[in-house]
Each structure stands twice: as structure tokens, then as C-alpha cells.
Amino acid sequence: MVTCGADALVKLWEGDEEQEPKLLEFHDEAVRAVAANPKGGNFASASEDCVVKMYAFPGGEFEGNVTRFSLPVNAIEFSSDGQLLAAAGEDDHIRIVTLSDNSIFRQIRTAFGPVKSLAYDPEGIYMACVSYDGTLEVWDIEENASVFRKKKSVDPSTGPTPSCAISWAKDGSCIYLPGSNGCVWKFMRRTWLESRLCEGKHLKALACVAVSTCGRFLASADVGGKLVVWSLSKERALAETDIGSSVSSIAWSSDNGVLAALDVDGQYFLWKDMTAGKHGGKSKDREKVTAEKEDPKDFLSDEAVDVDDDEEDIDDPHDFEDDSRGSLDDFIDDGDNEQEGTALQSERRRRRAADHPYDPLNTYRTTSLQAPQRQNAFQPSVTPVESGRRFLAYTMDGCITSRFVPESGHYSIDIAFHDTAKHPARIPMMTDYYGYTVAALGGNGAVFASPQRSEKSNSVVMFRPFDGWSSNDEWMFHLPVGEEVVCTALGDSWVACGTSKHLLRIFSSGGIQSSILALPGPIVSLAGHEERLMVVWHCGCPISGPSGVEQQLEFAVYTLTDNCKLFGGRVATSPGSELTWVGWTEAGVPATFDSEGELLLFNSSFGGTWTPVFSAKRERKSTSERYWIVGITSTQLHCVVCKAPATTPQVMPRPVLSRVDLSVPTLASDPATVDLEKENLLHNLNLENARGLLASGGGNSGQDEALRVLQASADKCKLRLFASACSADRLPRAYSLAESLNLQKALQGALEIANRSKLYSLSSKLQVLLENRLHLDTLRKAHLRTPTATGKTMLPESPAVETPEEIRTPGVRSDSQDSLHPNPYARNWDSLDRPTNPFLRPKKVQRQ
């Protein structure tokens, strides 16, 4: 066990009551806080000399200074994974340090003065703190933003010393605070709804609370010296005792069998017999403990509770029956020796088996395994708050910036476009009175959403058009209590919001609630493009694999003009990664980017699959580079390159966009043609998606021309590969490349290359291939001109387009018509209307 005090000493106590503690004299002034790493191996101390120090365990060897403040440090707290250490004091800010290199991971500026207590969220998302005036404030660490605050939530009379200890539930579902009226305040996660519990035992203000290691019990102590142990499931007292002096801190042992308490006079107490409410008498340094010796590792290690054969430590609904003593016999072994303890355990098992026979259909004694955590919902292209500024949205069109204004106490929102020619009029700045945390930017407007701050401050969604024709074009909706917006998306004439209740709420740009869809699982993210909306949600529990946690995600693409689903399926991610960005390419192809730096594009072939087109690990110049996605074209990735540990760009100065070529991970059969192979695969991907978009009717009037340009670019690359294969005398490879050519002119060029290379066997096969292509072309034209039942002649949907000059071959006539489909052997010409095309819209049935 480790203690500290005003004598500037850190004391490491052994289990023997007669043994003097080991003194660690490394601070110059009073030590105000100590904390143990939950993963073991070391512990830290904070002092009035403004330094946080680290020690090894169990030897107590000094490892070095972690960080230094300008004013005294009052509180320190380790993260649940033991990788980060949070410290705070009279400097009006919370500093989170990465222990691997002692670098500053995050610095949070508090709003209500010095901090005297910290509590790290077990999931590592939130940080709770209590200031000198008793105000509770909860911060989102990643966003660096305050998500909840409650003034005068604890008794400010406890003074500036860290005697107000707050505690999270072990599963992170809520946070417990010592109340000034003798009760414990409970605040639920995310909603921050408050409730009172543990009333009727304390007559004075509470000083600290602590949740047991197993998470089933809560200990509370007041300024008068009274300690009470509560059952969280039944919310009633199980045992109580009085140590006679004001308590400054309490801590549970790892097996939940001992509760340690330290008073303001420097005496500590080990409460073992919680049933009888006894404690030993004080000595000049510590109490005279009971005969049973305690292992000091019980107070430093945060390992899981050992579960033996008799399952004494498993929570049971039949435990703690309503008796006058509030017995804890079912989980505390109070025997004086091992034999007596074994006899007592056997007797308890016998009584429990007699009172509660085993029922295989209703068994409660099951060991709980912690399931892998699902990733939280996110808004693409949002940055955390840094120096009072953040990006709420950053796209290829423009950005939405939020800036804190100290004079007003609110944030100011500015919307700016990169191309002023498209949007010459400047959008007026807007004052943020609701605390918007997510936003989406479109060509016609912007949508903003805020989370639920309290029971009286509901989540809000607001749309602001750019080119309004009325003086009151903006609209706003308040969501019900307990439901908040977690992500938004914007299209040409619609607004979509995903909420914490697994709902997808769709609005028109005029503010009409057009649809409300219940999703099969928790929503992850949204992305909009013109009339299309992509939705990603959890379709199952994550799976722990050899590379980490595998998220089970599913997606669907809807067209909101027709209110129909175009396609969908599972989302592909790298092993052990999470999604960090969801969006669209400029051509309207869905794309995803994960935490491992893999960019994937949707592929309309094979019934709808995903193709990797970029890897940050392969392309980065150093291991410290991080890529923050902004947008994607058909051949390039537009991003901001950040330097580790930063993963997002800073707002000021404005980040510089970098262009990185997309690169498909191909296998190198010939090192000289690796780049051409990558370019060929990328052309094939873009071509398949363009055909799917054209077949679905989602393209514009110039989509047919764009398809012919893509075909010409792809054939140009294939002809270069064809020439390389001919030079290397790899005739089967050359013939396969010729079969994949899209345009007839390109096939004629391949035939000429074979003739010039004097590869006559290849030339004869290409001649047959060309004749078959011409024959199929003739059949297609004849079918298109066949009269229909109405007597009208079917004409081609689009006129012939002149073949680009770049793929013409000198000496070859150009009077023949190009084929509109690449390979007659791979598929028939009418396969554009096949029902397996994921881009194909369902046909509407016209009423007579």
C-alpha cells in the first residue's frame, strides 16, 4: 500500500505490521496525491513542488519526472490501459501525458478554476473533474470539449486538498459523486441524467466515494469519519463503521476484501471485518491491524477478481438478504487462518446449496467476459478543439470552422468555400448558442447538430441554406430527451441525421420530416452525395481476432429522390482496425478509410465488393506521417499530412492539402510494368463503377461521354502493357490484354503492333477476335433498329462519339464504328441491364 502526506514523503507499506514503511524522499514539499498503474509495474505521486514523479513497483525505485506544472498538483489518475496519466491542480488545466515518452497527449483548459479531483473514464473517452468551488465538469478527451457541467455538485467546504474523490462505475455507465447533503449523486453516461442514492446513513457532507474492483459495491466516507459499504444492485447499505476523524481518501483492495481509509491526521485504517464494523486502534503511524496479513499488492494491482471453484466472488442475486447485519459473508473471508477460512467457505456453500437449489434454466453464477468494444459513431472530417478552434466540417468544397469567443462565452461559426467563383457571396458568421459538435457542408446549405447537454437541454439539429429566397429559411428541431444526433449528412435537397436511438431521420431542405427509419444496429456514420445517402451501422458484436478487434459493420446506399435502396452489404476493413472516414469520390463511388491507413473504394463488379486503392503505411515517407482525408478523385487522394502524435490538422494556420496518387496493391510479375499494372487495375475499377452508374440512370447528360473517355484512357494503358508483353515474347499475356480492350480502335491498334513485331500467330488470333467483335456490333445495331410492337424503331440511347485521338494507330482506317462494350466473350452487349448490377435502380411499374 502507498500513502503520502504533508511531510513530503511517499511511504510504501509492507504486509507486516511491525515492519516500518519504505520512505521515498524525492519531493521537496507536501505530496497531495498518489496513483497506481492499473496494469501494475509502477505508481506516481504529485506534490506541491509542482512535479509529478514515477516509481517502480514493488521496489519503489525512482524512475523519473513525468511532467512539471507551474503551480501545485492536486490530483493524478491513470487511464485504464495504463498508457496515459492525467494530472491537474491549481494551473486551471488538465494535462494528459503519454507515459512511453512523457509527451503531452492532450491539455484541457478547465472553466471553473483549480482542480482538486480527477476520474478517468474506463473506456478512455471522458475525463471528469471537480474544481475548488464544487463544480463537476466532464470533458470529451478526443474532442477536447466540455460535454457536461454541474455547478455546486459537491460540497466546496472540503477545501483545496484532494479530499473530494469521485469514481466511475467499472463499466463506465455512470459516475458517482459525494454529495453535500449526505447522499451520493449518480450521473448517467452521455445523457448525464442525475439521480440520488445511498441516502439515510450519512449525516454530514461526503468527502469521497470509491467503487470496488468488481464493480458491485460502493464505499462512501464523510467528513465526520463514517464509512458505509453499499450494494449498487440493491442500493442499500451492507455495513458501516466510524473511524472518528475526517476521511481524506479511501481505496479497495483488488479482491474486495479490505477497504483502506486515510484520515486528515495521517492515520490509515484497514477495514477487514465489514460485517461487524470493527477497526483496530490507532498507533502513531498506523493502526494495529488484525492478525490476518495483507499483501501490499492488493492495493496496487487492479487485476480481475480471482474466481475459484466455490465462486465466492461471483455476484449472486440471492446474496445480501435483508437481515439486520447487512451480511457480507458471501464475499469476505474473515477467518484467522487458512483452515478456518476453508471450513467457513464449505459451510457457506452447503447453506447456499440447501437454500437455493441449482436450476440449469435459471443460473446466475456465470463468469462475465468483457466483450470487445464497438467503435463509437463519428462525423467525417471533424477535428477536436485545439486552442478554442476546431473544424466542424472540411471537404473539397469548403470548411466550417468553430471558434470560441471569450467575450460572449459562446462559439462563433464561420463557413468558407475554397472556390469563390462558385460561391462569390460570403456566408455571414453565426453565433453558436447550442454547442454544435457535428456538421455537414453541401453546395446549397449546411446542417449542424448538438448533443444533449442535460435533461432540460435536448439535442438539436439545425439547417442553414445559403441561397435562401425568404427571410426565414433556417429551420431547427429539438429531439426527445435521451435521443441525440451522433452524425449528419447533406445532399442536394435533403438532410439526414443518425441518432443514438438507432434512428435515421430524413428531412427535406425546406424542413419537412420526410422519413424516419429504424436501423438494424447502432449507427456508425453517414455520407451524402447529390441524391444518394450512404449509411453505416453495426450489424453484430465485434470479434477478437489475432490482429485485434474486428468490427462487424454493414452499409446501404439509398436514393432519396425515389426513396429506394440501391445496394448494400458488409463493410470491408483492415484486420483490427476501425473506420475513421466515410465518403464519396467525385464520380459518386462510396469510399472508406480505416485506422490502419487503408482506403477502399466500392467495386460494382462481383455483385458489389471493396477494392483497396491506397495504403498509408506503404506511401508514407516516415512513420510519423498521418493522413487526414479530405476528398477523392478518380486517380488521386486529397488529404492533409499530419505529424505524429497529431492525427488531425490544426485550424490556424489553414492546413495545406496534399495530393497523393491512388495505388492498387498489385503483384509484380515484371518490375518494369508494376506502375502500369497498378494504373490498369485502377482504370478497370473506375470503368466498372462508371458503367454501373450509367446503367442505374444516376449519371447526368455527359455521363456517356465520360464513359467513352474512361474507356479510351484504360485502353491506352492496356496497349502499353500489350506492347511490353510483345517485346518480352509473352504471347498469351498479350492476347489476354487484347481481349480486355474496350474500344474497337484499340483492338485494331493491338493488331498493328503484333504485325510490326512479326508475331504472326498472335496476329491471326487478333484478326479472328476483331472479326467477332465486328459481327457482334452488327447484330446489336440490327436489334436496336428492329420495329417494336408500337411500330416505332428502337434507336441507340446515345449517338456515336468520335474516338479520342490518343488511341488511334497510324495507318489504320477509322471509318468503322467502335464497340460500346469491351469484351464480347466476357459478357453480352445487353448485360448492362442485368439485375445483379448493384447500381441498377428497381424498375417502377407504371399504372395503366
Disulfide bonds with the S-S distance in Angstrom:
none
